[in-house]
Amino acid sequence: MVNATKGLFISCDIPMAQFIINMNAALPQSQKFIIQVLDSTHLFVQPNVAEMIRSAVAEFRDQNSYEKPN
């Protein structure tokens, strides 16, 4: 018998994968969203957290972007 789980496949670079893994680790057990860490650049997560991950990644990028002073 085959078991299938619906989810979202994320492919990213290693630092971004670590950011998402740390974000997941900071949540209580009942809210954890990573189903499986496939390798260092691929994650399988619950499909209902896509927008939460997008907004957290966008905020992380905004905080870590260099803007040349005028």
PQR file of N, CA, C, O and H, with PARSE charges and radii, in Angstrom:
ATOM      1  N   MET A   1       0.847  -1.179   0.000 -0.4000 1.5000
ATOM      2  CA  MET A   1       0.000   0.000   0.000 -0.0000 2.0000
ATOM      3  C   MET A   1       0.893   1.242   0.000  0.5500 1.7000
ATOM      4  O   MET A   1       1.876   1.313   0.738 -0.5500 1.4000
ATOM      5  N   VAL A   2       0.543   2.203  -0.824 -0.4000 1.5000
ATOM      6  CA  VAL A   2       1.308   3.438  -0.938 -0.0000 2.0000
ATOM      7  C   VAL A   2       0.643   4.524  -0.110  0.5500 1.7000
ATOM      8  O   VAL A   2      -0.571   4.721  -0.179 -0.5500 1.4000
ATOM      9  H   VAL A   2      -0.256   2.146  -1.423  0.4000 1.0000
ATOM     10  N   ASN A   3       1.451   5.224   0.673 -0.4000 1.5000
ATOM     11  CA  ASN A   3       0.963   6.376   1.424 -0.0000 2.0000
ATOM     12  C   ASN A   3       1.415   7.639   0.714  0.5500 1.7000
ATOM     13  O   ASN A   3       2.595   7.788   0.398 -0.5500 1.4000
ATOM     14  H   ASN A   3       2.436   5.064   0.729  0.4000 1.0000
ATOM     15  N   ALA A   4       0.488   8.544   0.461 -0.4000 1.5000
ATOM     16  CA  ALA A   4       0.812   9.805  -0.199 -0.0000 2.0000
ATOM     17  C   ALA A   4       0.443  10.960   0.728  0.5500 1.7000
ATOM     18  O   ALA A   4      -0.571  10.925   1.425 -0.5500 1.4000
ATOM     19  H   ALA A   4      -0.471   8.422   0.717  0.4000 1.0000
ATOM     20  N   THR A   5       1.287  11.972   0.715 -0.4000 1.5000
ATOM     21  CA  THR A   5       1.051  13.165   1.515 -0.0000 2.0000
ATOM     22  C   THR A   5       1.077  14.370   0.597  0.5500 1.7000
ATOM     23  O   THR A   5       2.021  14.556  -0.170 -0.5500 1.4000
ATOM     24  H   THR A   5       2.111  12.000   0.149  0.4000 1.0000
ATOM     25  N   LYS A   6       0.041  15.185   0.677 -0.4000 1.5000
ATOM     26  CA  LYS A   6      -0.010  16.402  -0.121 -0.0000 2.0000
ATOM     27  C   LYS A   6       0.890  17.441   0.528  0.5500 1.7000
ATOM     28  O   LYS A   6       0.856  17.643   1.742 -0.5500 1.4000
ATOM     29  H   LYS A   6      -0.726  15.034   1.300  0.4000 1.0000
ATOM     30  N   GLY A   7       1.701  18.101  -0.304 -0.4000 1.5000
ATOM     31  CA  GLY A   7       2.607  19.093   0.247 -0.0000 2.0000
ATOM     32  C   GLY A   7       3.160  20.009  -0.818  0.5500 1.7000
ATOM     33  O   GLY A   7       2.767  19.949  -1.983 -0.5500 1.4000
ATOM     34  H   GLY A   7       1.729  17.937  -1.290  0.4000 1.0000
ATOM     35  N   LEU A   8       4.063  20.843  -0.404 -0.4000 1.5000
ATOM     36  CA  LEU A   8       4.699  21.833  -1.269 -0.0000 2.0000
ATOM     37  C   LEU A   8       6.190  21.532  -1.315  0.5500 1.7000
ATOM     38  O   LEU A   8       6.835  21.412  -0.273 -0.5500 1.4000
ATOM     39  H   LEU A   8       4.381  20.891   0.543  0.4000 1.0000
ATOM     40  N   PHE A   9       6.741  21.409  -2.524 -0.4000 1.5000
ATOM     41  CA  PHE A   9       8.163  21.147  -2.718 -0.0000 2.0000
ATOM     42  C   PHE A   9       8.886  22.477  -2.840  0.5500 1.7000
ATOM     43  O   PHE A   9       8.536  23.299  -3.687 -0.5500 1.4000
ATOM     44  H   PHE A   9       6.217  21.506  -3.370  0.4000 1.0000
ATOM     45  N   ILE A  10       9.885  22.695  -2.006 -0.4000 1.5000
ATOM     46  CA  ILE A  10      10.660  23.936  -2.032 -0.0000 2.0000
ATOM     47  C   ILE A  10      12.090  23.610  -2.436  0.5500 1.7000
ATOM     48  O   ILE A  10      12.738  22.745  -1.846 -0.5500 1.4000
ATOM     49  H   ILE A  10      10.169  22.028  -1.318  0.4000 1.0000
ATOM     50  N   SER A  11      12.565  24.313  -3.447 -0.4000 1.5000
ATOM     51  CA  SER A  11      13.953  24.200  -3.885 -0.0000 2.0000
ATOM     52  C   SER A  11      14.588  25.572  -3.704  0.5500 1.7000
ATOM     53  O   SER A  11      14.092  26.564  -4.238 -0.5500 1.4000
ATOM     54  H   SER A  11      12.039  25.015  -3.927  0.4000 1.0000
ATOM     55  N   CYS A  12      15.684  25.631  -2.955 -0.4000 1.5000
ATOM     56  CA  CYS A  12      16.331  26.907  -2.669 -0.0000 2.0000
ATOM     57  C   CYS A  12      17.805  26.665  -2.386  0.5500 1.7000
ATOM     58  O   CYS A  12      18.267  25.524  -2.390 -0.5500 1.4000
ATOM     59  H   CYS A  12      16.087  24.825  -2.522  0.4000 1.0000
ATOM     60  N   ASP A  13      18.543  27.747  -2.140 -0.4000 1.5000
ATOM     61  CA  ASP A  13      19.950  27.582  -1.791 -0.0000 2.0000
ATOM     62  C   ASP A  13      20.075  27.183  -0.316  0.5500 1.7000
ATOM     63  O   ASP A  13      19.101  27.235   0.435 -0.5500 1.4000
ATOM     64  H   ASP A  13      18.168  28.673  -2.136  0.4000 1.0000
ATOM     65  N   ILE A  14      21.264  26.793   0.079 -0.4000 1.5000
ATOM     66  CA  ILE A  14      21.482  26.260   1.425 -0.0000 2.0000
ATOM     67  C   ILE A  14      21.141  27.273   2.528  0.5500 1.7000
ATOM     68  O   ILE A  14      20.461  26.901   3.484 -0.5500 1.4000
ATOM     69  H   ILE A  14      22.056  26.750  -0.531  0.4000 1.0000
ATOM     70  N   PRO A  15      21.584  28.544   2.436 -0.5600 1.5000
ATOM     71  CA  PRO A  15      21.235  29.486   3.508  0.2800 2.0000
ATOM     72  C   PRO A  15      19.726  29.700   3.659  0.5500 1.7000
ATOM     73  O   PRO A  15      19.228  29.823   4.778 -0.5500 1.4000
ATOM     74  N   MET A  16      19.002  29.745   2.547 -0.4000 1.5000
ATOM     75  CA  MET A  16      17.558  29.942   2.634 -0.0000 2.0000
ATOM     76  C   MET A  16      16.882  28.700   3.219  0.5500 1.7000
ATOM     77  O   MET A  16      15.924  28.821   3.982 -0.5500 1.4000
ATOM     78  H   MET A  16      19.406  29.645   1.638  0.4000 1.0000
ATOM     79  N   ALA A  17      17.366  27.524   2.873 -0.4000 1.5000
ATOM     80  CA  ALA A  17      16.818  26.291   3.459 -0.0000 2.0000
ATOM     81  C   ALA A  17      17.041  26.290   4.972  0.5500 1.7000
ATOM     82  O   ALA A  17      16.148  25.913   5.730 -0.5500 1.4000
ATOM     83  H   ALA A  17      18.144  27.425   2.252  0.4000 1.0000
ATOM     84  N   GLN A  18      18.224  26.709   5.410 -0.4000 1.5000
ATOM     85  CA  GLN A  18      18.502  26.776   6.841 -0.0000 2.0000
ATOM     86  C   GLN A  18      17.610  27.803   7.532  0.5500 1.7000
ATOM     87  O   GLN A  18      17.179  27.587   8.665 -0.5500 1.4000
ATOM     88  H   GLN A  18      18.950  27.016   4.794  0.4000 1.0000
ATOM     89  N   PHE A  19      17.330  28.915   6.859 -0.4000 1.5000
ATOM     90  CA  PHE A  19      16.426  29.914   7.417 -0.0000 2.0000
ATOM     91  C   PHE A  19      15.041  29.306   7.630  0.5500 1.7000
ATOM     92  O   PHE A  19      14.435  29.502   8.682 -0.5500 1.4000
ATOM     93  H   PHE A  19      17.680  29.091   5.939  0.4000 1.0000
ATOM     94  N   ILE A  20      14.537  28.568   6.637 -0.4000 1.5000
ATOM     95  CA  ILE A  20      13.210  27.952   6.742 -0.0000 2.0000
ATOM     96  C   ILE A  20      13.205  26.870   7.822  0.5500 1.7000
ATOM     97  O   ILE A  20      12.236  26.756   8.572 -0.5500 1.4000
ATOM     98  H   ILE A  20      15.030  28.409   5.782  0.4000 1.0000
ATOM     99  N   ILE A  21      14.270  26.079   7.911 -0.4000 1.5000
ATOM    100  CA  ILE A  21      14.356  25.039   8.941 -0.0000 2.0000
ATOM    101  C   ILE A  21      14.376  25.678  10.336  0.5500 1.7000
ATOM    102  O   ILE A  21      13.714  25.183  11.248 -0.5500 1.4000
ATOM    103  H   ILE A  21      15.057  26.171   7.301  0.4000 1.0000
ATOM    104  N   ASN A  22      15.120  26.761  10.506 -0.4000 1.5000
ATOM    105  CA  ASN A  22      15.162  27.449  11.805 -0.0000 2.0000
ATOM    106  C   ASN A  22      13.824  28.097  12.136  0.5500 1.7000
ATOM    107  O   ASN A  22      13.413  28.119  13.297 -0.5500 1.4000
ATOM    108  H   ASN A  22      15.657  27.164   9.764  0.4000 1.0000
ATOM    109  N   MET A  23      13.145  28.622  11.126 -0.4000 1.5000
ATOM    110  CA  MET A  23      11.817  29.191  11.330 -0.0000 2.0000
ATOM    111  C   MET A  23      10.863  28.104  11.829  0.5500 1.7000
ATOM    112  O   MET A  23      10.071  28.341  12.740 -0.5500 1.4000
ATOM    113  H   MET A  23      13.478  28.604  10.183  0.4000 1.0000
ATOM    114  N   ASN A  24      10.941  26.920  11.235 -0.4000 1.5000
ATOM    115  CA  ASN A  24      10.113  25.786  11.645 -0.0000 2.0000
ATOM    116  C   ASN A  24      10.462  25.348  13.068  0.5500 1.7000
ATOM    117  O   ASN A  24       9.570  25.033  13.856 -0.5500 1.4000
ATOM    118  H   ASN A  24      11.585  26.727  10.495  0.4000 1.0000
ATOM    119  N   ALA A  25      11.744  25.327  13.399 -0.4000 1.5000
ATOM    120  CA  ALA A  25      12.179  24.873  14.724 -0.0000 2.0000
ATOM    121  C   ALA A  25      11.719  25.814  15.835  0.5500 1.7000
ATOM    122  O   ALA A  25      11.561  25.389  16.979 -0.5500 1.4000
ATOM    123  H   ALA A  25      12.469  25.583  12.760  0.4000 1.0000
ATOM    124  N   ALA A  26      11.503  27.087  15.509 -0.4000 1.5000
ATOM    125  CA  ALA A  26      11.086  28.065  16.513 -0.0000 2.0000
ATOM    126  C   ALA A  26       9.602  27.958  16.857  0.5500 1.7000
ATOM    127  O   ALA A  26       9.146  28.572  17.821 -0.5500 1.4000
ATOM    128  H   ALA A  26      11.632  27.433  14.579  0.4000 1.0000
ATOM    129  N   LEU A  27       8.855  27.193  16.088 -0.4000 1.5000
ATOM    130  CA  LEU A  27       7.419  27.058  16.315 -0.0000 2.0000
ATOM    131  C   LEU A  27       7.123  25.925  17.297  0.5500 1.7000
ATOM    132  O   LEU A  27       7.924  25.001  17.440 -0.5500 1.4000
ATOM    133  H   LEU A  27       9.226  26.694  15.305  0.4000 1.0000
ATOM    134  N   PRO A  28       5.966  25.996  17.979 -0.5600 1.5000
ATOM    135  CA  PRO A  28       5.556  24.873  18.834  0.2800 2.0000
ATOM    136  C   PRO A  28       5.320  23.617  17.978  0.5500 1.7000
ATOM    137  O   PRO A  28       5.071  23.716  16.776 -0.5500 1.4000
ATOM    138  N   GLN A  29       5.401  22.465  18.596 -0.4000 1.5000
ATOM    139  CA  GLN A  29       5.272  21.194  17.881 -0.0000 2.0000
ATOM    140  C   GLN A  29       3.985  21.126  17.048  0.5500 1.7000
ATOM    141  O   GLN A  29       3.995  20.570  15.950 -0.5500 1.4000
ATOM    142  H   GLN A  29       5.603  22.385  19.572  0.4000 1.0000
ATOM    143  N   SER A  30       2.902  21.673  17.543 -0.4000 1.5000
ATOM    144  CA  SER A  30       1.619  21.591  16.837 -0.0000 2.0000
ATOM    145  C   SER A  30       1.579  22.460  15.575  0.5500 1.7000
ATOM    146  O   SER A  30       0.702  22.277  14.731 -0.5500 1.4000
ATOM    147  H   SER A  30       2.894  22.125  18.435  0.4000 1.0000
ATOM    148  N   GLN A  31       2.521  23.405  15.437 -0.4000 1.5000
ATOM    149  CA  GLN A  31       2.525  24.306  14.288 -0.0000 2.0000
ATOM    150  C   GLN A  31       3.670  24.057  13.320  0.5500 1.7000
ATOM    151  O   GLN A  31       3.818  24.791  12.343 -0.5500 1.4000
ATOM    152  H   GLN A  31       3.234  23.553  16.123  0.4000 1.0000
ATOM    153  N   LYS A  32       4.476  23.045  13.569 -0.4000 1.5000
ATOM    154  CA  LYS A  32       5.606  22.756  12.673 -0.0000 2.0000
ATOM    155  C   LYS A  32       5.075  22.365  11.301  0.5500 1.7000
ATOM    156  O   LYS A  32       4.084  21.642  11.197 -0.5500 1.4000
ATOM    157  H   LYS A  32       4.355  22.449  14.363  0.4000 1.0000
ATOM    158  N   PHE A  33       5.735  22.845  10.248 -0.4000 1.5000
ATOM    159  CA  PHE A  33       5.212  22.684   8.896 -0.0000 2.0000
ATOM    160  C   PHE A  33       6.098  21.861   7.966  0.5500 1.7000
ATOM    161  O   PHE A  33       5.653  21.496   6.878 -0.5500 1.4000
ATOM    162  H   PHE A  33       6.540  23.432  10.333  0.4000 1.0000
ATOM    163  N   ILE A  34       7.327  21.560   8.354 -0.4000 1.5000
ATOM    164  CA  ILE A  34       8.190  20.754   7.487 -0.0000 2.0000
ATOM    165  C   ILE A  34       7.806  19.290   7.622  0.5500 1.7000
ATOM    166  O   ILE A  34       7.816  18.723   8.714 -0.5500 1.4000
ATOM    167  H   ILE A  34       7.688  21.856   9.238  0.4000 1.0000
ATOM    168  N   ILE A  35       7.468  18.692   6.487 -0.4000 1.5000
ATOM    169  CA  ILE A  35       7.145  17.269   6.454 -0.0000 2.0000
ATOM    170  C   ILE A  35       8.428  16.458   6.358  0.5500 1.7000
ATOM    171  O   ILE A  35       8.600  15.470   7.072 -0.5500 1.4000
ATOM    172  H   ILE A  35       7.460  19.152   5.599  0.4000 1.0000
ATOM    173  N   GLN A  36       9.338  16.881   5.464 -0.4000 1.5000
ATOM    174  CA  GLN A  36      10.590  16.155   5.266 -0.0000 2.0000
ATOM    175  C   GLN A  36      11.653  17.097   4.713  0.5500 1.7000
ATOM    176  O   GLN A  36      11.385  17.869   3.792 -0.5500 1.4000
ATOM    177  H   GLN A  36       9.199  17.684   4.884  0.4000 1.0000
ATOM    178  N   VAL A  37      12.849  17.035   5.268 -0.4000 1.5000
ATOM    179  CA  VAL A  37      14.008  17.707   4.682 -0.0000 2.0000
ATOM    180  C   VAL A  37      14.622  16.689   3.739  0.5500 1.7000
ATOM    181  O   VAL A  37      15.151  15.670   4.184 -0.5500 1.4000
ATOM    182  H   VAL A  37      13.067  16.408   6.016  0.4000 1.0000
ATOM    183  N   LEU A  38      14.558  16.953   2.438 -0.4000 1.5000
ATOM    184  CA  LEU A  38      15.005  15.979   1.444 -0.0000 2.0000
ATOM    185  C   LEU A  38      16.519  15.987   1.286  0.5500 1.7000
ATOM    186  O   LEU A  38      17.141  14.926   1.231 -0.5500 1.4000
ATOM    187  H   LEU A  38      14.129  17.781   2.076  0.4000 1.0000
ATOM    188  N   ASP A  39      17.110  17.156   1.214 -0.4000 1.5000
ATOM    189  CA  ASP A  39      18.562  17.332   1.221 -0.0000 2.0000
ATOM    190  C   ASP A  39      18.844  18.775   1.586  0.5500 1.7000
ATOM    191  O   ASP A  39      17.944  19.472   2.056 -0.5500 1.4000
ATOM    192  H   ASP A  39      16.605  18.018   1.259  0.4000 1.0000
ATOM    193  N   SER A  40      20.056  19.242   1.385 -0.4000 1.5000
ATOM    194  CA  SER A  40      20.432  20.578   1.859 -0.0000 2.0000
ATOM    195  C   SER A  40      19.754  21.715   1.105  0.5500 1.7000
ATOM    196  O   SER A  40      19.779  22.855   1.570 -0.5500 1.4000
ATOM    197  H   SER A  40      20.787  18.676   1.003  0.4000 1.0000
ATOM    198  N   THR A  41      19.148  21.434  -0.049 -0.4000 1.5000
ATOM    199  CA  THR A  41      18.507  22.504  -0.822 -0.0000 2.0000
ATOM    200  C   THR A  41      17.055  22.206  -1.183  0.5500 1.7000
ATOM    201  O   THR A  41      16.452  22.957  -1.950 -0.5500 1.4000
ATOM    202  H   THR A  41      19.127  20.509  -0.426  0.4000 1.0000
ATOM    203  N   HIS A  42      16.484  21.138  -0.655 -0.4000 1.5000
ATOM    204  CA  HIS A  42      15.104  20.763  -0.992 -0.0000 2.0000
ATOM    205  C   HIS A  42      14.333  20.389   0.273  0.5500 1.7000
ATOM    206  O   HIS A  42      14.793  19.598   1.095 -0.5500 1.4000
ATOM    207  H   HIS A  42      16.973  20.528  -0.032  0.4000 1.0000
ATOM    208  N   LEU A  43      13.141  20.986   0.401 -0.4000 1.5000
ATOM    209  CA  LEU A  43      12.269  20.728   1.543 -0.0000 2.0000
ATOM    210  C   LEU A  43      10.879  20.358   1.042  0.5500 1.7000
ATOM    211  O   LEU A  43      10.457  20.804  -0.025 -0.5500 1.4000
ATOM    212  H   LEU A  43      12.767  21.629  -0.268  0.4000 1.0000
ATOM    213  N   PHE A  44      10.176  19.547   1.814 -0.4000 1.5000
ATOM    214  CA  PHE A  44       8.783  19.202   1.529 -0.0000 2.0000
ATOM    215  C   PHE A  44       7.981  19.673   2.732  0.5500 1.7000
ATOM    216  O   PHE A  44       8.182  19.189   3.846 -0.5500 1.4000
ATOM    217  H   PHE A  44      10.519  19.185   2.681  0.4000 1.0000
ATOM    218  N   VAL A  45       7.067  20.623   2.505 -0.4000 1.5000
ATOM    219  CA  VAL A  45       6.340  21.257   3.605 -0.0000 2.0000
ATOM    220  C   VAL A  45       4.833  21.156   3.378  0.5500 1.7000
ATOM    221  O   VAL A  45       4.376  20.807   2.290 -0.5500 1.4000
ATOM    222  H   VAL A  45       6.904  21.015   1.600  0.4000 1.0000
ATOM    223  N   GLN A  46       4.079  21.466   4.418 -0.4000 1.5000
ATOM    224  CA  GLN A  46       2.624  21.477   4.314 -0.0000 2.0000
ATOM    225  C   GLN A  46       2.194  22.577   3.344  0.5500 1.7000
ATOM    226  O   GLN A  46       2.768  23.666   3.361 -0.5500 1.4000
ATOM    227  H   GLN A  46       4.451  21.750   5.302  0.4000 1.0000
ATOM    228  N   PRO A  47       1.198  22.314   2.500 -0.5600 1.5000
ATOM    229  CA  PRO A  47       0.827  23.286   1.469  0.2800 2.0000
ATOM    230  C   PRO A  47       0.189  24.567   2.003  0.5500 1.7000
ATOM    231  O   PRO A  47       0.190  25.580   1.303 -0.5500 1.4000
ATOM    232  N   ASN A  48      -0.350  24.553   3.207 -0.4000 1.5000
ATOM    233  CA  ASN A  48      -1.045  25.730   3.736 -0.0000 2.0000
ATOM    234  C   ASN A  48      -0.097  26.807   4.279  0.5500 1.7000
ATOM    235  O   ASN A  48      -0.565  27.862   4.706 -0.5500 1.4000
ATOM    236  H   ASN A  48      -0.351  23.730   3.776  0.4000 1.0000
ATOM    237  N   VAL A  49       1.204  26.574   4.273 -0.4000 1.5000
ATOM    238  CA  VAL A  49       2.150  27.552   4.822 -0.0000 2.0000
ATOM    239  C   VAL A  49       2.910  28.322   3.744  0.5500 1.7000
ATOM    240  O   VAL A  49       3.848  29.054   4.061 -0.5500 1.4000
ATOM    241  H   VAL A  49       1.584  25.716   3.926  0.4000 1.0000
ATOM    242  N   ALA A  50       2.527  28.172   2.495 -0.4000 1.5000
ATOM    243  CA  ALA A  50       3.257  28.803   1.392 -0.0000 2.0000
ATOM    244  C   ALA A  50       3.359  30.317   1.571  0.5500 1.7000
ATOM    245  O   ALA A  50       4.442  30.885   1.428 -0.5500 1.4000
ATOM    246  H   ALA A  50       1.765  27.578   2.238  0.4000 1.0000
ATOM    247  N   GLU A  51       2.258  30.963   1.877 -0.4000 1.5000
ATOM    248  CA  GLU A  51       2.272  32.427   1.997 -0.0000 2.0000
ATOM    249  C   GLU A  51       3.071  32.872   3.223  0.5500 1.7000
ATOM    250  O   GLU A  51       3.750  33.897   3.171 -0.5500 1.4000
ATOM    251  H   GLU A  51       1.379  30.501   1.993  0.4000 1.0000
ATOM    252  N   MET A  52       3.002  32.125   4.314 -0.4000 1.5000
ATOM    253  CA  MET A  52       3.775  32.458   5.512 -0.0000 2.0000
ATOM    254  C   MET A  52       5.278  32.387   5.208  0.5500 1.7000
ATOM    255  O   MET A  52       6.038  33.256   5.637 -0.5500 1.4000
ATOM    256  H   MET A  52       2.451  31.292   4.356  0.4000 1.0000
ATOM    257  N   ILE A  53       5.700  31.367   4.478 -0.4000 1.5000
ATOM    258  CA  ILE A  53       7.110  31.225   4.120 -0.0000 2.0000
ATOM    259  C   ILE A  53       7.522  32.347   3.175  0.5500 1.7000
ATOM    260  O   ILE A  53       8.589  32.936   3.344 -0.5500 1.4000
ATOM    261  H   ILE A  53       5.083  30.661   4.130  0.4000 1.0000
ATOM    262  N   ARG A  54       6.685  32.648   2.179 -0.4000 1.5000
ATOM    263  CA  ARG A  54       6.997  33.739   1.232 -0.0000 2.0000
ATOM    264  C   ARG A  54       7.190  35.064   1.956  0.5500 1.7000
ATOM    265  O   ARG A  54       8.148  35.787   1.683 -0.5500 1.4000
ATOM    266  H   ARG A  54       5.818  32.169   2.042  0.4000 1.0000
ATOM    267  N   SER A  55       6.286  35.387   2.878 -0.4000 1.5000
ATOM    268  CA  SER A  55       6.390  36.675   3.567 -0.0000 2.0000
ATOM    269  C   SER A  55       7.597  36.711   4.506  0.5500 1.7000
ATOM    270  O   SER A  55       8.252  37.747   4.622 -0.5500 1.4000
ATOM    271  H   SER A  55       5.507  34.799   3.099  0.4000 1.0000
ATOM    272  N   ALA A  56       7.899  35.604   5.174 -0.4000 1.5000
ATOM    273  CA  ALA A  56       9.075  35.565   6.055 -0.0000 2.0000
ATOM    274  C   ALA A  56      10.363  35.684   5.254  0.5500 1.7000
ATOM    275  O   ALA A  56      11.298  36.360   5.683 -0.5500 1.4000
ATOM    276  H   ALA A  56       7.367  34.762   5.079  0.4000 1.0000
ATOM    277  N   VAL A  57      10.423  35.035   4.100 -0.4000 1.5000
ATOM    278  CA  VAL A  57      11.605  35.119   3.241 -0.0000 2.0000
ATOM    279  C   VAL A  57      11.758  36.538   2.689  0.5500 1.7000
ATOM    280  O   VAL A  57      12.868  37.067   2.638 -0.5500 1.4000
ATOM    281  H   VAL A  57       9.663  34.486   3.752  0.4000 1.0000
ATOM    282  N   ALA A  58      10.651  37.155   2.277 -0.4000 1.5000
ATOM    283  CA  ALA A  58      10.716  38.528   1.764 -0.0000 2.0000
ATOM    284  C   ALA A  58      11.202  39.488   2.842  0.5500 1.7000
ATOM    285  O   ALA A  58      12.016  40.370   2.568 -0.5500 1.4000
ATOM    286  H   ALA A  58       9.749  36.725   2.319  0.4000 1.0000
ATOM    287  N   GLU A  59      10.715  39.324   4.052 -0.4000 1.5000
ATOM    288  CA  GLU A  59      11.148  40.177   5.158 -0.0000 2.0000
ATOM    289  C   GLU A  59      12.626  39.944   5.464  0.5500 1.7000
ATOM    290  O   GLU A  59      13.366  40.895   5.714 -0.5500 1.4000
ATOM    291  H   GLU A  59      10.054  38.607   4.275  0.4000 1.0000
ATOM    292  N   PHE A  60      13.055  38.693   5.445 -0.4000 1.5000
ATOM    293  CA  PHE A  60      14.465  38.346   5.684 -0.0000 2.0000
ATOM    294  C   PHE A  60      15.355  38.985   4.618  0.5500 1.7000
ATOM    295  O   PHE A  60      16.407  39.536   4.942 -0.5500 1.4000
ATOM    296  H   PHE A  60      12.455  37.920   5.242  0.4000 1.0000
ATOM    297  N   ARG A  61      14.946  38.919   3.362 -0.4000 1.5000
ATOM    298  CA  ARG A  61      15.728  39.521   2.280 -0.0000 2.0000
ATOM    299  C   ARG A  61      15.787  41.030   2.412  0.5500 1.7000
ATOM    300  O   ARG A  61      16.836  41.632   2.184 -0.5500 1.4000
ATOM    301  H   ARG A  61      14.091  38.471   3.099  0.4000 1.0000
ATOM    302  N   ASP A  62      14.662  41.655   2.783 -0.4000 1.5000
ATOM    303  CA  ASP A  62      14.638  43.107   2.961 -0.0000 2.0000
ATOM    304  C   ASP A  62      15.592  43.538   4.083  0.5500 1.7000
ATOM    305  O   ASP A  62      16.271  44.558   3.964 -0.5500 1.4000
ATOM    306  H   ASP A  62      13.809  41.165   2.969  0.4000 1.0000
ATOM    307  N   GLN A  63      15.639  42.769   5.157 -0.4000 1.5000
ATOM    308  CA  GLN A  63      16.503  43.097   6.287 -0.0000 2.0000
ATOM    309  C   GLN A  63      17.972  42.902   5.937  0.5500 1.7000
ATOM    310  O   GLN A  63      18.835  43.550   6.530 -0.5500 1.4000
ATOM    311  H   GLN A  63      15.087  41.941   5.253  0.4000 1.0000
ATOM    312  N   ASN A  64      18.272  42.025   4.989 -0.4000 1.5000
ATOM    313  CA  ASN A  64      19.652  41.689   4.674 -0.0000 2.0000
ATOM    314  C   ASN A  64      20.083  42.222   3.320  0.5500 1.7000
ATOM    315  O   ASN A  64      21.019  41.697   2.717 -0.5500 1.4000
ATOM    316  H   ASN A  64      17.571  41.499   4.507  0.4000 1.0000
ATOM    317  N   SER A  65      19.420  43.245   2.842 -0.4000 1.5000
ATOM    318  CA  SER A  65      19.791  43.863   1.573 -0.0000 2.0000
ATOM    319  C   SER A  65      20.592  45.138   1.840  0.5500 1.7000
ATOM    320  O   SER A  65      20.266  45.916   2.737 -0.5500 1.4000
ATOM    321  H   SER A  65      18.660  43.671   3.332  0.4000 1.0000
ATOM    322  N   TYR A  66      21.620  45.332   1.064 -0.4000 1.5000
ATOM    323  CA  TYR A  66      22.446  46.523   1.198 -0.0000 2.0000
ATOM    324  C   TYR A  66      21.923  47.597   0.263  0.5500 1.7000
ATOM    325  O   TYR A  66      21.708  47.359  -0.925 -0.5500 1.4000
ATOM    326  H   TYR A  66      21.885  44.700   0.336  0.4000 1.0000
ATOM    327  N   GLU A  67      21.726  48.767   0.812 -0.4000 1.5000
ATOM    328  CA  GLU A  67      21.350  49.926   0.001 -0.0000 2.0000
ATOM    329  C   GLU A  67      22.459  50.952   0.138  0.5500 1.7000
ATOM    330  O   GLU A  67      22.810  51.368   1.242 -0.5500 1.4000
ATOM    331  H   GLU A  67      21.901  48.961   1.777  0.4000 1.0000
ATOM    332  N   LYS A  68      22.996  51.345  -0.983 -0.4000 1.5000
ATOM    333  CA  LYS A  68      24.084  52.330  -0.984 -0.0000 2.0000
ATOM    334  C   LYS A  68      23.557  53.654  -0.451  0.5500 1.7000
ATOM    335  O   LYS A  68      22.512  54.133  -0.892 -0.5500 1.4000
ATOM    336  H   LYS A  68      22.711  51.007  -1.880  0.4000 1.0000
ATOM    337  N   PRO A  69      24.280  54.248   0.503 -0.5600 1.5000
ATOM    338  CA  PRO A  69      23.838  55.549   1.038  0.2800 2.0000
ATOM    339  C   PRO A  69      23.945  56.635  -0.039  0.5500 1.7000
ATOM    340  O   PRO A  69      24.792  56.572  -0.931 -0.5500 1.4000
ATOM    341  N   ASN A  70      23.075  57.614   0.072 -0.4000 1.5000
ATOM    342  CA  ASN A  70      23.071  58.718  -0.915 -0.0000 2.0000
ATOM    343  C   ASN A  70      24.188  59.687  -0.682  0.5500 1.7000
ATOM    344  O   ASN A  70      24.322  60.663  -1.420 -0.5500 1.4000
ATOM    345  H   ASN A  70      22.387  57.665   0.796  0.4000 1.0000
TER
END
